[in-house]
Amino acid sequence: MSGGSHTAASQRAMDLAGGLDEPKSYGTSIFDPVLCELAYSWFCPAGGVVLDPFAGGSVRGIVASRLGHPYVGVELSGQQVDENRRQAAEICASEPTTAGDAAGAPAGHVDAIADVTNAEALTPVERRGDVLVKRDDAFTVAGVRGGKARTCRVLAEGATGLVTAGSRSSPQANIVARIAASLGVPCRVHTPSGVLSPELLEAQDAGAEVVQHRAGHNSVIVARAREDAERLGWTSIPFGMECEEAVTQTRRQVVNLPAEAKRLVVRLRYVACGHPLGAAGRGAGHARRRRDCRRGPAQAARPLRSVRLARHGDAGR
């Protein structure tokens, strides 16, 4: 996104919203436009409508407009609505929308940065003010993105079929199903019983067979998926991509961070870089380069993730 029109709009929305008296007076936070950008690009179809039932400030609507999405916001305060319209008129009038812009990126595109399709290639680093952002979401294969997709593609090399396990809401099933389809091999996904989520429906659309089990401990479903893979002679893709390969792949991605990056902060609970194995890989990579790597405070909310970090954190050092 460096230098792209998306970033300019997000930064303008943040600058303007941050300059309002109300957020400063009441101590409220401004909704992160980068988070909007990721959510819209990853989960909203091209040109899809964004419905915001608790609109509040203008950021979500402005970013939607910049990405070519119609936006419908619901807000009780007429004063807030008027202010949002004023801000939108100022920002959106000064910059073209992404639909058909000079960069040629279609509406809803993840970004103006180039896609990375080679699992061995480094994903780009962009600057946002004083912060460097490692854009692992630039890696794409079979219509899915990010570090999990890269790990799955590497693990699937030479497979005659893929078997995995995941929760009904996890993107794991769709990632594995799409990569299996791109390789022309069958796929079976083991999940807890219940109504099929959008992720599982997408996996089915990609040709995967969804095998449901009575809801219980993840370890039971994981074990059944592993047994299924052994019985069929297919490749087992680990639950949550919890494997040394995930750490190895992420560790390799650290090397193109500029020398000026002295400290790495990884949040363990969100879309940008939230998986504990990603944190393990980044930590191992930075240990090799003797840099300070700190995990964000969100790790305290998920003790299990700390166990995973302990298990994989020293990999490759």
C-alpha positions as CSV (number, residue, x, y, z in Angstrom):
1,M,0.0,0.0,0.0
2,S,3.0,2.3,0.2
3,G,2.3,5.3,-2.0
4,G,-1.1,3.9,-3.0
5,S,-4.4,5.7,-2.9
6,H,-5.9,3.4,-0.3
7,T,-3.2,4.4,2.2
8,A,-3.7,8.1,1.5
9,A,-7.4,7.8,2.2
10,S,-6.9,5.8,5.3
11,Q,-4.3,8.2,6.6
12,R,-6.5,11.2,5.7
13,A,-9.4,9.7,7.6
14,M,-7.3,9.0,10.6
15,D,-5.7,12.5,10.6
16,L,-9.1,14.3,10.3
17,A,-10.8,12.1,12.8
18,G,-7.9,12.5,15.2
19,G,-8.2,16.2,15.0
20,L,-11.8,16.4,16.2
21,D,-12.5,17.8,19.6
22,E,-14.9,15.1,20.7
23,P,-12.5,12.1,20.7
24,K,-9.9,14.1,22.7
25,S,-12.5,15.4,25.2
26,Y,-14.1,12.0,25.9
27,G,-11.0,9.8,25.5
28,T,-12.7,7.7,22.8
29,S,-10.6,5.9,20.2
30,I,-10.7,6.3,16.5
31,F,-11.6,3.2,14.5
32,D,-8.5,2.0,12.7
33,P,-8.9,2.6,9.0
34,V,-6.3,-0.1,8.2
35,L,-8.5,-2.6,10.0
36,C,-11.4,-1.5,7.9
37,E,-9.3,-1.9,4.8
38,L,-8.3,-5.5,5.7
39,A,-11.9,-6.5,6.7
40,Y,-13.5,-5.1,3.6
41,S,-10.8,-6.5,1.3
42,W,-10.7,-10.0,2.8
43,F,-14.4,-10.6,3.6
44,C,-16.5,-8.4,1.3
45,P,-17.0,-9.3,-2.4
46,A,-16.0,-6.8,-5.0
47,G,-18.6,-4.0,-5.0
48,G,-20.4,-5.5,-2.1
49,V,-22.5,-3.3,0.3
50,V,-21.1,-2.5,3.7
51,L,-23.9,-2.3,6.4
52,D,-22.8,-0.7,9.6
53,P,-25.7,-0.8,12.2
54,F,-23.7,1.3,14.8
55,A,-22.0,3.8,12.6
56,G,-20.5,6.3,15.0
57,G,-17.6,8.1,13.2
58,S,-16.9,8.5,9.5
59,V,-13.9,6.2,9.1
60,R,-15.7,3.0,8.1
61,G,-17.8,4.8,5.5
62,I,-14.9,6.7,4.0
63,V,-12.7,3.6,3.7
64,A,-15.6,1.7,2.2
65,S,-16.1,4.5,-0.4
66,R,-12.4,4.5,-1.2
67,L,-12.4,0.8,-1.8
68,G,-15.5,1.0,-4.1
69,H,-18.0,-0.4,-1.7
70,P,-21.5,1.2,-1.2
71,Y,-21.9,2.1,2.5
72,V,-25.0,2.2,4.6
73,G,-24.5,3.5,8.2
74,V,-27.1,3.6,11.0
75,E,-26.5,6.4,13.5
76,L,-28.9,7.9,16.1
77,S,-27.1,11.2,16.5
78,G,-28.1,13.7,13.7
79,Q,-25.1,15.8,14.7
80,Q,-22.8,12.9,14.1
81,V,-24.3,12.1,10.8
82,D,-23.9,15.7,9.6
83,E,-20.2,15.7,10.7
84,N,-19.6,12.4,9.0
85,R,-21.1,13.8,5.8
86,R,-18.9,16.9,6.0
87,Q,-15.8,14.8,6.5
88,A,-16.7,12.4,3.7
89,A,-17.3,15.3,1.3
90,E,-13.9,16.8,2.1
91,I,-11.9,13.5,1.9
92,C,-13.7,11.7,-0.9
93,A,-13.8,14.8,-3.1
94,S,-10.1,15.2,-2.9
95,E,-9.1,11.7,-4.0
96,P,-10.4,9.3,-6.7
97,T,-12.1,6.0,-5.7
98,T,-10.2,2.7,-6.2
99,A,-12.7,1.4,-8.7
100,G,-11.0,1.9,-12.1
101,D,-8.3,4.2,-10.7
102,A,-4.9,4.8,-12.2
103,A,-3.4,1.9,-10.3
104,G,-5.8,-0.4,-12.1
105,A,-6.8,-2.3,-8.9
106,P,-10.4,-3.6,-8.9
107,A,-12.8,-2.6,-6.2
108,G,-12.3,-4.7,-3.1
109,H,-8.8,-5.6,-4.0
110,V,-6.6,-6.4,-1.0
111,D,-4.3,-3.5,-1.9
112,A,-2.5,-1.7,-4.7
113,I,0.6,-3.7,-3.9
114,A,1.6,-6.5,-6.2
115,D,0.5,-10.1,-5.3
116,V,3.2,-12.5,-4.3
117,T,2.5,-16.0,-5.6
118,N,5.9,-17.7,-5.0
119,A,6.0,-19.3,-1.6
120,E,9.8,-18.7,-1.5
121,A,9.5,-15.0,-2.3
122,L,9.5,-12.3,0.4
123,T,6.3,-10.4,1.0
124,P,6.7,-6.6,1.0
125,V,7.2,-4.2,3.9
126,E,5.4,-0.9,3.8
127,R,5.8,2.2,6.0
128,R,2.8,3.8,7.7
129,G,4.2,6.9,9.4
130,D,6.8,5.6,11.9
131,V,5.6,2.0,11.7
132,L,6.8,-0.7,9.4
133,V,4.1,-3.2,8.4
134,K,5.0,-6.6,7.1
135,R,2.4,-7.4,4.4
136,D,2.2,-11.2,4.6
137,D,-1.4,-10.8,3.2
138,A,0.2,-10.1,-0.1
139,F,1.0,-13.7,-0.6
140,T,-1.8,-15.4,-2.5
141,V,-2.5,-18.9,-3.9
142,A,-5.7,-20.4,-5.2
143,G,-7.7,-17.4,-4.1
144,V,-6.6,-17.4,-0.5
145,R,-4.1,-15.2,1.3
146,G,-1.5,-15.0,4.0
147,G,0.9,-17.1,6.0
148,K,-1.5,-20.0,6.5
149,A,-2.1,-20.3,2.8
150,R,1.7,-20.3,2.2
151,T,2.3,-23.0,4.7
152,C,-0.5,-25.2,3.4
153,R,0.8,-24.9,-0.2
154,V,4.2,-26.0,0.9
155,L,2.8,-28.9,2.9
156,A,0.5,-30.0,0.0
157,E,3.4,-30.4,-2.5
158,G,3.1,-33.9,-4.0
159,A,0.0,-34.8,-2.0
160,T,-2.6,-37.2,-3.5
161,G,-5.2,-35.8,-1.2
162,L,-5.5,-33.4,1.7
163,V,-7.2,-33.9,5.1
164,T,-7.6,-31.2,7.8
165,A,-9.5,-30.3,10.9
166,G,-10.8,-26.9,12.0
167,S,-13.6,-25.1,13.8
168,R,-16.7,-24.2,11.8
169,S,-15.7,-20.5,11.8
170,S,-12.1,-21.0,11.0
171,P,-10.7,-20.1,7.5
172,Q,-8.6,-23.3,7.7
173,A,-11.2,-25.4,5.8
174,N,-11.5,-23.0,2.9
175,I,-7.8,-22.5,2.7
176,V,-7.1,-26.2,2.4
177,A,-10.0,-26.9,0.1
178,R,-9.0,-24.2,-2.4
179,I,-5.4,-25.3,-2.4
180,A,-6.5,-28.9,-2.9
181,A,-8.7,-27.9,-5.8
182,S,-5.9,-25.9,-7.4
183,L,-3.7,-29.0,-7.2
184,G,-6.5,-31.3,-8.6
185,V,-6.6,-33.5,-5.5
186,P,-9.5,-34.4,-3.2
187,C,-10.0,-32.9,0.2
188,R,-11.8,-33.9,3.4
189,V,-12.4,-31.4,6.3
190,H,-13.3,-32.5,9.8
191,T,-15.3,-30.1,11.9
192,P,-17.7,-30.1,14.9
193,S,-21.4,-30.7,14.0
194,G,-23.8,-27.8,13.4
195,V,-25.0,-25.5,10.7
196,L,-22.4,-25.1,8.0
197,S,-20.7,-21.7,8.3
198,P,-19.8,-19.5,5.3
199,E,-16.3,-20.8,5.5
200,L,-17.4,-24.5,5.3
201,L,-19.9,-23.7,2.5
202,E,-17.0,-22.1,0.5
203,A,-14.9,-25.2,1.2
204,Q,-17.7,-27.4,-0.2
205,D,-18.0,-25.1,-3.2
206,A,-14.3,-25.8,-3.8
207,G,-15.0,-29.5,-3.8
208,A,-14.1,-30.5,-0.2
209,E,-16.1,-33.1,1.7
210,V,-17.1,-31.9,5.1
211,V,-17.1,-34.5,7.8
212,Q,-18.8,-33.4,11.0
213,H,-18.4,-34.9,14.5
214,R,-20.3,-34.3,17.7
215,A,-19.0,-31.1,19.2
216,G,-16.3,-31.7,21.9
217,H,-12.7,-31.2,22.5
218,N,-10.6,-30.1,19.4
219,S,-8.1,-32.8,20.2
220,V,-10.7,-35.5,19.4
221,I,-11.6,-34.1,16.0
222,V,-7.9,-33.5,15.2
223,A,-7.1,-37.1,16.0
224,R,-9.9,-38.3,13.8
225,A,-8.7,-36.2,10.9
226,R,-5.2,-37.6,11.4
227,E,-6.5,-41.1,11.4
228,D,-8.5,-40.4,8.3
229,A,-5.4,-39.1,6.5
230,E,-3.5,-42.2,7.5
231,R,-6.3,-44.5,6.3
232,L,-6.5,-42.8,2.9
233,G,-2.8,-42.3,2.4
234,W,-3.4,-38.5,2.1
235,T,-1.5,-35.6,3.5
236,S,-2.6,-34.3,6.9
237,I,-2.7,-30.5,7.1
238,P,-2.4,-29.7,10.9
239,F,-5.1,-28.0,12.8
240,G,-4.3,-24.3,12.9
241,M,-1.2,-25.0,10.7
242,E,0.5,-26.0,14.0
243,C,3.7,-27.4,12.7
244,E,7.4,-26.6,12.4
245,E,6.9,-25.7,8.7
246,A,4.7,-22.8,9.7
247,V,7.4,-21.5,11.9
248,T,10.1,-22.0,9.2
249,Q,8.1,-20.2,6.6
250,T,7.4,-17.2,8.8
251,R,11.0,-17.1,10.0
252,R,12.2,-16.7,6.4
253,Q,9.9,-13.7,6.0
254,V,11.7,-11.6,8.6
255,V,14.9,-11.1,6.6
256,N,13.6,-8.2,4.5
257,L,12.7,-6.0,7.5
258,P,15.0,-2.9,7.3
259,A,17.9,-2.6,9.6
260,E,16.2,0.4,11.3
261,A,13.5,-2.0,12.7
262,K,14.8,-2.5,16.2
263,R,11.7,-3.9,17.9
264,L,8.9,-6.2,16.7
265,V,5.5,-6.1,18.4
266,V,3.2,-9.0,17.6
267,R,-0.5,-9.0,18.7
268,L,-1.7,-12.5,19.1
269,R,-5.4,-11.8,18.6
270,Y,-6.2,-10.2,15.3
271,V,-6.1,-10.5,11.6
272,A,-2.9,-8.6,10.9
273,C,-0.4,-11.1,12.5
274,G,-2.3,-12.8,15.2
275,H,-1.4,-16.5,15.1
276,P,0.9,-17.8,17.9
277,L,3.0,-19.8,15.3
278,G,3.5,-16.6,13.4
279,A,4.8,-15.0,16.6
280,A,7.1,-18.0,17.1
281,G,8.4,-17.7,13.6
282,R,9.0,-13.9,13.8
283,G,10.7,-14.4,17.2
284,A,13.0,-17.0,15.8
285,G,13.8,-14.9,12.8
286,H,14.6,-11.9,14.9
287,A,16.7,-13.9,17.4
288,R,18.9,-14.8,14.5
289,R,19.3,-11.1,13.7
290,R,19.6,-10.3,17.4
291,R,16.6,-8.0,17.5
292,D,14.2,-7.2,20.3
293,C,11.0,-9.1,19.8
294,R,8.1,-8.5,22.2
295,R,4.7,-10.2,22.2
296,G,1.7,-8.0,22.8
297,P,-0.4,-8.1,26.0
298,A,-3.2,-9.9,24.3
299,Q,-1.4,-13.2,24.9
300,A,-2.6,-13.2,28.5
301,A,-6.2,-13.8,27.3
302,R,-5.3,-17.1,25.6
303,P,-3.1,-19.3,27.8
304,L,-3.2,-22.1,25.2
305,R,-1.5,-19.9,22.8
306,S,1.4,-19.4,25.2
307,V,1.7,-23.2,25.3
308,R,2.0,-23.2,21.5
309,L,4.6,-20.5,21.6
310,A,6.6,-22.4,24.2
311,R,6.4,-25.5,22.0
312,H,7.5,-23.8,18.7
313,G,9.2,-20.6,19.8
314,D,12.8,-21.9,19.7
315,A,12.4,-23.5,16.3
316,G,15.1,-22.7,13.9
317,R,17.1,-20.5,16.3
